[in-house]
Amino acid sequence: MVEALFWPALVAYGEAMVAYASPRFARLGTWGVRLGWLAQTALLAVQAARADGFPWSSWAGSLNLFVWLVVGTYLIWGCRPRFRLLGLSVMPLVFALFVVARVGGGTGTGHHSDYGNLFLVLHVGLVLAAFAGFTLAAGLAGLYLVEERRLKQRAADILRLRLPSLVVLERLTTRTVAVSLPLLTLGLVAGFIRLASEGGGADAAMAAAVLAWAVYGAFLVVRPAGRQGAQLALVGFTLVILVLVVLAGGHFA
């Protein structure tokens, strides 16, 4: 059953990734995102029904849940025609991480964790939800930098692309970070409370997550405008990817 749901989701995400490359097929890309997310939602529901406890407590499982959260966040408003290039930047990452989750066994069932379900929901769920928001903020920041450069170059196709204004992109980036940072704060607090109660120590993944928290906190406090703000959002996102892809394996071990 899980396999039967994985492949439709992957194909739909791949179709969206390709369709977003052309303005003519942007609507098809939007439907690919929607259908892929629905198929993955069903996949997660099957995992939850069959698992003994929290089913996404492994490294690969967390990537599976993260992909679903990213797509769900994007679907809130990102499928609008003016944000086609945002989809073009987000969906390749979604597709790649979904494949990695599958290869790592994160789309299967039967994984059992020694941690309590409440802790995993608070720590893993909140941190991944925050990371999903930061991913979208990075896509908005990247779109800001692309549009700003094309405006400076007086690119002939800038009007035809029908991109959102720089003001809108900057405002949405800030709002997305502002919503995501409290989620990361709560997730990290849950993790440190657990460490304090068990007498453990922080690992590299938690250290990088705290550094990402500091970067995004500085983003909200300083509120750098324009290019500097977009670049700072992207710096924070590199730390998110570092935690998810490079360091999380040791954290979940």
VEXDREN-2710 file (C-alpha; in Angstrom, 1 decimal):
% VEXDREN-2710
k/r/px/py/pz
1/MET/0.0/0.0/0.0
2/VAL/2.8/2.4/0.9
3/GLU/4.6/1.7/-2.3
4/ALA/1.5/2.3/-4.3
5/LEU/1.2/5.7/-2.8
6/PHE/4.9/6.7/-3.0
7/TRP/5.2/6.4/-6.8
8/PRO/2.1/8.6/-7.7
9/ALA/3.4/11.3/-5.3
10/LEU/6.9/11.1/-6.8
11/VAL/5.6/11.3/-10.4
12/ALA/3.3/14.2/-9.6
13/TYR/6.2/16.1/-7.9
14/GLY/8.4/15.4/-10.9
15/GLU/5.7/16.6/-13.3
16/ALA/5.4/19.8/-11.3
17/MET/9.1/20.3/-11.4
18/VAL/9.2/20.0/-15.2
19/ALA/5.9/21.9/-15.9
20/TYR/7.0/25.0/-13.8
21/ALA/9.9/25.5/-16.2
22/SER/7.5/26.9/-18.8
23/PRO/4.8/29.6/-18.2
24/ARG/2.6/27.7/-20.6
25/PHE/2.4/24.7/-18.4
26/ALA/2.4/26.4/-15.0
27/ARG/-1.2/25.4/-14.3
28/LEU/-0.3/21.7/-14.9
29/GLY/2.6/22.2/-12.4
30/THR/0.2/23.5/-9.8
31/TRP/-2.0/20.4/-10.3
32/GLY/1.0/18.2/-10.0
33/VAL/1.9/19.8/-6.6
34/ARG/-1.7/19.3/-5.4
35/LEU/-2.0/15.7/-6.5
36/GLY/1.4/14.8/-5.2
37/TRP/0.7/16.3/-1.8
38/LEU/-2.6/14.4/-1.6
39/ALA/-0.9/11.1/-2.5
40/GLN/1.9/11.8/0.1
41/THR/-0.8/12.7/2.7
42/ALA/-2.3/9.3/2.2
43/LEU/1.1/7.7/2.4
44/LEU/1.7/9.4/5.8
45/ALA/-1.7/8.4/7.0
46/VAL/-0.9/4.7/6.2
47/GLN/2.4/5.0/8.0
48/ALA/0.7/6.5/11.1
49/ALA/-1.9/3.8/11.1
50/ARG/0.6/1.0/10.9
51/ALA/3.4/2.3/13.1
52/ASP/4.0/1.5/16.7
53/GLY/4.4/5.1/17.9
54/PHE/5.6/8.2/16.0
55/PRO/6.4/6.9/12.5
56/TRP/8.9/9.6/11.4
57/SER/11.5/9.4/14.2
58/SER/14.3/8.2/11.9
59/TRP/16.5/10.4/9.7
60/ALA/14.8/9.2/6.5
61/GLY/11.4/9.4/8.0
62/SER/12.0/13.0/9.1
63/LEU/12.9/13.8/5.5
64/ASN/9.6/12.3/4.3
65/LEU/7.6/14.4/6.8
66/PHE/9.7/17.5/5.9
67/VAL/8.9/17.2/2.2
68/TRP/5.2/17.0/3.1
69/LEU/5.4/20.1/5.3
70/VAL/7.3/22.0/2.6
71/VAL/4.7/21.2/-0.1
72/GLY/1.9/22.0/2.3
73/THR/3.4/25.3/3.2
74/TYR/3.9/26.1/-0.4
75/LEU/0.3/25.3/-1.3
76/ILE/-1.0/28.0/1.1
77/TRP/-0.4/30.6/-1.5
78/GLY/2.6/29.7/-3.6
79/CYS/0.6/28.1/-6.5
80/ARG/-0.5/31.5/-7.7
81/PRO/0.7/32.3/-11.2
82/ARG/3.0/35.1/-10.1
83/PHE/5.0/32.6/-7.9
84/ARG/5.7/30.1/-10.7
85/LEU/9.4/30.6/-10.3
86/LEU/9.1/29.9/-6.6
87/GLY/7.7/26.5/-7.5
88/LEU/10.6/26.0/-9.9
89/SER/13.0/26.5/-7.1
90/VAL/11.1/24.5/-4.4
91/MET/10.0/21.4/-6.4
92/PRO/13.4/20.1/-7.4
93/LEU/14.4/20.1/-3.7
94/VAL/11.1/18.4/-2.8
95/PHE/11.7/15.8/-5.5
96/ALA/15.3/15.1/-4.5
97/LEU/14.6/14.8/-0.8
98/PHE/11.6/12.6/-1.4
99/VAL/13.8/10.2/-3.3
100/VAL/16.4/10.3/-0.5
101/ALA/13.7/9.6/2.0
102/ARG/12.6/6.6/0.0
103/VAL/16.1/5.2/-0.4
104/GLY/16.7/5.6/3.3
105/GLY/13.5/3.7/4.2
106/GLY/11.6/6.7/5.4
107/THR/8.5/5.9/3.4
108/GLY/8.1/2.5/4.9
109/THR/6.5/1.3/8.1
110/GLY/7.7/-0.6/11.2
111/HIS/10.2/1.8/12.6
112/HIS/10.1/2.0/16.4
113/SER/11.7/4.7/18.6
114/ASP/12.6/4.6/22.2
115/TYR/11.5/8.2/22.7
116/GLY/7.9/9.1/23.7
117/ASN/5.4/10.2/21.2
118/LEU/4.7/13.5/22.8
119/PHE/8.4/14.4/22.8
120/LEU/8.8/13.4/19.2
121/VAL/5.8/15.4/18.1
122/LEU/7.0/18.5/19.9
123/HIS/10.7/18.2/19.0
124/VAL/10.7/16.6/15.5
125/GLY/7.4/18.0/14.4
126/LEU/8.0/21.6/15.4
127/VAL/11.6/21.7/14.2
128/LEU/10.6/20.3/10.8
129/ALA/7.6/22.6/10.5
130/ALA/10.0/25.5/11.2
131/PHE/12.5/24.2/8.6
132/ALA/9.7/24.0/6.1
133/GLY/8.9/27.6/6.6
134/PHE/12.6/28.6/6.3
135/THR/12.7/26.6/3.0
136/LEU/9.9/28.7/1.6
137/ALA/11.5/31.9/2.9
138/ALA/14.7/30.9/1.1
139/GLY/12.8/30.3/-2.1
140/LEU/11.3/33.8/-1.8
141/ALA/14.7/35.3/-1.1
142/GLY/16.2/33.6/-4.1
143/LEU/13.3/34.9/-6.3
144/TYR/13.9/38.4/-4.9
145/LEU/17.6/38.2/-5.9
146/VAL/16.8/36.9/-9.4
147/GLU/14.1/39.6/-10.0
148/GLU/16.3/42.4/-8.6
149/ARG/19.2/41.4/-10.9
150/ARG/16.9/41.2/-14.0
151/LEU/15.5/44.6/-13.2
152/LYS/19.0/46.1/-13.0
153/GLN/19.8/44.5/-16.3
154/ARG/16.6/45.8/-17.8
155/ALA/15.8/42.3/-19.0
156/ALA/13.4/42.3/-21.9
157/ASP/11.2/39.5/-20.4
158/ILE/10.8/40.9/-17.0
159/LEU/7.2/42.1/-17.7
160/ARG/6.3/38.9/-19.5
161/LEU/7.3/36.8/-16.4
162/ARG/4.7/38.6/-14.3
163/LEU/6.7/38.3/-11.1
164/PRO/5.5/39.6/-7.7
165/SER/7.0/42.9/-6.8
166/LEU/10.2/43.1/-4.7
167/VAL/8.3/44.7/-1.9
168/VAL/5.9/41.8/-1.8
169/LEU/8.7/39.2/-1.9
170/GLU/10.6/41.0/0.9
171/ARG/7.4/41.2/3.1
172/LEU/6.5/37.6/2.6
173/THR/10.0/36.5/3.4
174/THR/10.0/38.4/6.7
175/ARG/6.5/37.1/7.6
176/THR/7.4/33.5/6.8
177/VAL/10.5/33.7/9.0
178/ALA/8.5/35.4/11.8
179/VAL/6.0/32.5/11.8
180/SER/8.7/29.8/11.6
181/LEU/11.1/31.0/14.2
182/PRO/8.8/30.5/17.2
183/LEU/8.2/27.0/16.0
184/LEU/11.9/26.3/15.9
185/THR/12.3/27.9/19.4
186/LEU/9.7/25.5/20.9
187/GLY/11.2/22.5/19.1
188/LEU/14.7/23.3/20.4
189/VAL/13.4/23.9/24.0
190/ALA/11.7/20.5/23.9
191/GLY/15.0/18.9/22.8
192/PHE/17.1/20.7/25.5
193/ILE/14.6/19.8/28.2
194/ARG/14.9/16.2/27.2
195/LEU/18.7/16.4/27.2
196/ALA/18.7/18.0/30.7
197/SER/16.4/15.3/32.1
198/GLU/18.6/12.5/30.7
199/GLY/22.0/14.2/31.4
200/GLY/23.0/14.1/27.7
201/GLY/24.9/16.6/25.6
202/ALA/24.1/18.5/22.4
203/ASP/25.4/17.1/19.1
204/ALA/26.4/18.7/15.9
205/ALA/22.9/18.8/14.5
206/MET/21.5/20.6/17.5
207/ALA/24.5/23.1/17.4
208/ALA/23.8/23.9/13.8
209/ALA/20.1/24.2/14.5
210/VAL/20.9/26.7/17.3
211/LEU/23.1/28.6/14.9
212/ALA/20.2/28.7/12.4
213/TRP/18.0/30.0/15.1
214/ALA/20.5/32.8/15.8
215/VAL/20.7/33.7/12.1
216/TYR/17.0/33.9/11.7
217/GLY/16.6/35.7/15.0
218/ALA/19.1/38.3/13.8
219/PHE/17.1/38.6/10.6
220/LEU/14.0/39.6/12.5
221/VAL/15.8/41.9/14.9
222/VAL/18.0/43.7/12.4
223/ARG/15.4/43.5/9.5
224/PRO/18.0/44.0/6.8
225/ALA/16.4/45.4/3.7
226/GLY/16.7/44.4/0.1
227/ARG/19.6/42.2/-1.1
228/GLN/21.1/41.9/2.3
229/GLY/18.0/40.5/3.8
230/ALA/17.6/38.0/1.0
231/GLN/21.2/36.9/1.4
232/LEU/20.8/36.4/5.2
233/ALA/17.7/34.3/4.7
234/LEU/19.7/32.1/2.3
235/VAL/22.6/31.8/4.8
236/GLY/20.1/30.5/7.3
237/PHE/18.8/28.0/4.8
238/THR/22.2/26.5/4.2
239/LEU/22.2/25.7/7.9
240/VAL/18.8/24.1/7.6
241/ILE/20.1/21.8/4.8
242/LEU/23.2/21.0/6.8
243/VAL/21.0/19.8/9.7
244/LEU/18.6/17.9/7.6
245/VAL/20.9/16.2/5.1
246/VAL/24.4/16.1/6.6
247/LEU/24.1/16.0/10.4
248/ALA/20.6/14.5/11.1
249/GLY/21.8/10.9/10.6
250/GLY/23.9/11.1/13.8
251/HIS/21.2/13.0/15.7
252/PHE/18.5/10.3/15.1
253/ALA/20.9/7.4/15.7
END
